[in-house]
Amino acid sequence: MDDKQIALFLLKWGRDVRVVIGMACLIVLLSALNIWLCCRRRRLRRENESVVEWTQNLEEVEVDFPIPEGTSSRDIECRILPTSIRFCVKTVPGAVLEGTLYRKVRPDECNWQLWPVGAPKMAKLTLVKAKDGHWKSLLDETDSKKHS
């Protein structure tokens, strides 16, 4: 339908209140559908991304990220070295977290856990800093390895 046909339609039927109300309802319905689809697409995109969140105090860094449903401790490969980290879930291609840490940690004092207990949805890493202080980032930004 081109602009001329739309204008002719409106001239012919635009005076009928039922047509105007119907067109307004259709516009509202299409707008609502568009908003719903955008929100759904955004939510699906977030679910497919591995979102790594981290917090810190002077002595420790805590890292949290989602894991697939049904993941057990047997599905986890975690290697923490003084200057690097690699955390993999066997059911997820590639490493969830990998790279050179911003500063050194004490690997023997670091740990990880799946939570909540019974039906884990998240992995929580606790990294003990080798030297107390504030980190600007979790991983060294000059490192070229993958991290989310």
C-alpha positions in Angstrom: 0.0 0.0 0.0 1.4 3.4 -0.9 0.8 6.8 0.6 -1.9 7.7 -1.9 -3.9 4.5 -1.2 -3.6 5.1 2.6 -4.8 8.7 2.2 -7.8 7.5 0.1 -8.7 4.9 2.7 -8.6 7.4 5.5 -10.7 9.9 3.6 -13.3 7.2 2.9 -13.3 5.4 6.2 -11.7 7.9 8.6 -15.0 9.5 9.5 -16.3 6.2 10.9 -15.5 6.2 14.6 -15.3 2.4 14.7 -12.5 2.4 12.1 -10.5 5.0 13.9 -10.9 3.2 17.2 -9.9 -0.1 15.6 -6.8 1.5 14.0 -5.8 3.1 17.3 -6.2 -0.3 19.0 -4.1 -1.9 16.3 -1.3 0.7 16.7 -1.3 0.1 20.5 -1.3 -3.7 20.1 1.6 -3.5 17.6 3.6 -1.1 19.9 3.1 -3.5 22.9 4.2 -6.4 20.8 7.3 -4.6 19.6 8.2 -3.7 23.2 7.7 -7.3 24.4 9.8 -8.7 21.6 12.6 -6.2 22.3 12.6 -7.1 26.0 12.6 -10.8 25.2 15.5 -10.5 22.7 17.5 -8.5 25.3 16.8 -11.1 28.0 17.8 -14.0 25.7 21.0 -12.2 24.8 21.8 -11.7 28.5 21.1 -15.4 29.3 23.5 -16.5 26.5 26.3 -14.2 27.7 28.6 -15.2 30.5 28.3 -12.3 32.9 31.3 -12.2 35.3 30.8 -10.0 38.3 33.4 -9.3 40.9 33.8 -7.5 44.2 36.7 -6.9 46.5 37.9 -5.8 49.9 41.5 -5.2 50.8 42.3 -8.9 51.3 40.1 -10.8 48.8 38.4 -10.7 45.4 35.1 -12.5 45.0 34.1 -13.5 41.4 30.5 -14.7 40.6 29.2 -16.0 37.3 26.3 -18.1 36.1 26.7 -21.8 35.3 24.4 -24.1 33.3 21.7 -25.9 35.1 22.8 -29.4 36.3 26.5 -28.5 36.6 28.3 -30.5 39.3 31.8 -30.1 40.8 33.0 -32.8 38.4 32.2 -30.6 35.5 34.5 -27.9 36.7 38.2 -27.3 35.8 39.8 -24.6 37.9 43.4 -23.7 37.9 44.6 -20.7 39.9 48.2 -19.7 39.8 49.8 -16.7 41.4 49.4 -14.5 38.3 46.8 -16.3 36.2 43.4 -18.0 36.3 41.5 -20.5 34.2 38.0 -21.6 35.0 36.2 -24.0 32.7 32.8 -25.8 32.8 32.9 -28.9 30.6 29.4 -28.3 29.2 30.4 -24.7 28.0 32.8 -24.3 25.1 36.0 -22.5 26.0 36.9 -21.0 29.3 34.4 -19.0 31.3 37.2 -17.0 32.8 40.8 -17.1 31.7 43.7 -14.6 31.8 46.4 -12.9 33.7 45.2 -11.5 37.0 45.6 -7.8 37.7 47.8 -8.6 40.7 49.2 -11.7 42.4 47.2 -14.0 44.6 48.0 -16.8 47.0 46.7 -19.9 45.1 46.8 -22.2 48.2 44.3 -20.0 50.0 42.0 -19.4 47.0 38.8 -21.6 46.5 35.7 -21.9 44.5 32.2 -23.2 45.2 28.9 -23.8 43.4 25.8 -22.2 45.0 23.2 -22.5 46.1 23.8 -25.9 47.5 21.6 -28.6 45.9 20.7 -26.8 42.7 23.7 -24.6 41.8 23.2 -21.7 39.4 26.3 -19.8 40.2 30.0 -20.3 40.7 31.8 -18.2 43.3 35.6 -17.9 43.3 37.4 -16.4 46.2 40.9 -15.1 45.4 43.1 -14.2 48.3 45.4 -11.2 47.4 49.1 -11.7 47.9 49.4 -8.1 48.8 46.5 -6.1 50.4 45.2 -3.3 48.3 42.7 -2.2 45.7 42.5 -3.7 42.2 41.5 -1.6 39.2 40.2 -4.6 37.4 40.0 -8.4 37.8 42.3 -9.2 34.9 45.2 -7.4 33.4 43.8 -5.3 30.6 47.0 -5.7 28.5 46.5 -9.5 28.5 45.1 -10.8 25.2 43.5 -13.9 26.6 39.7 -14.3 26.6 37.7 -13.1 29.5 34.0 -12.2 29.9 
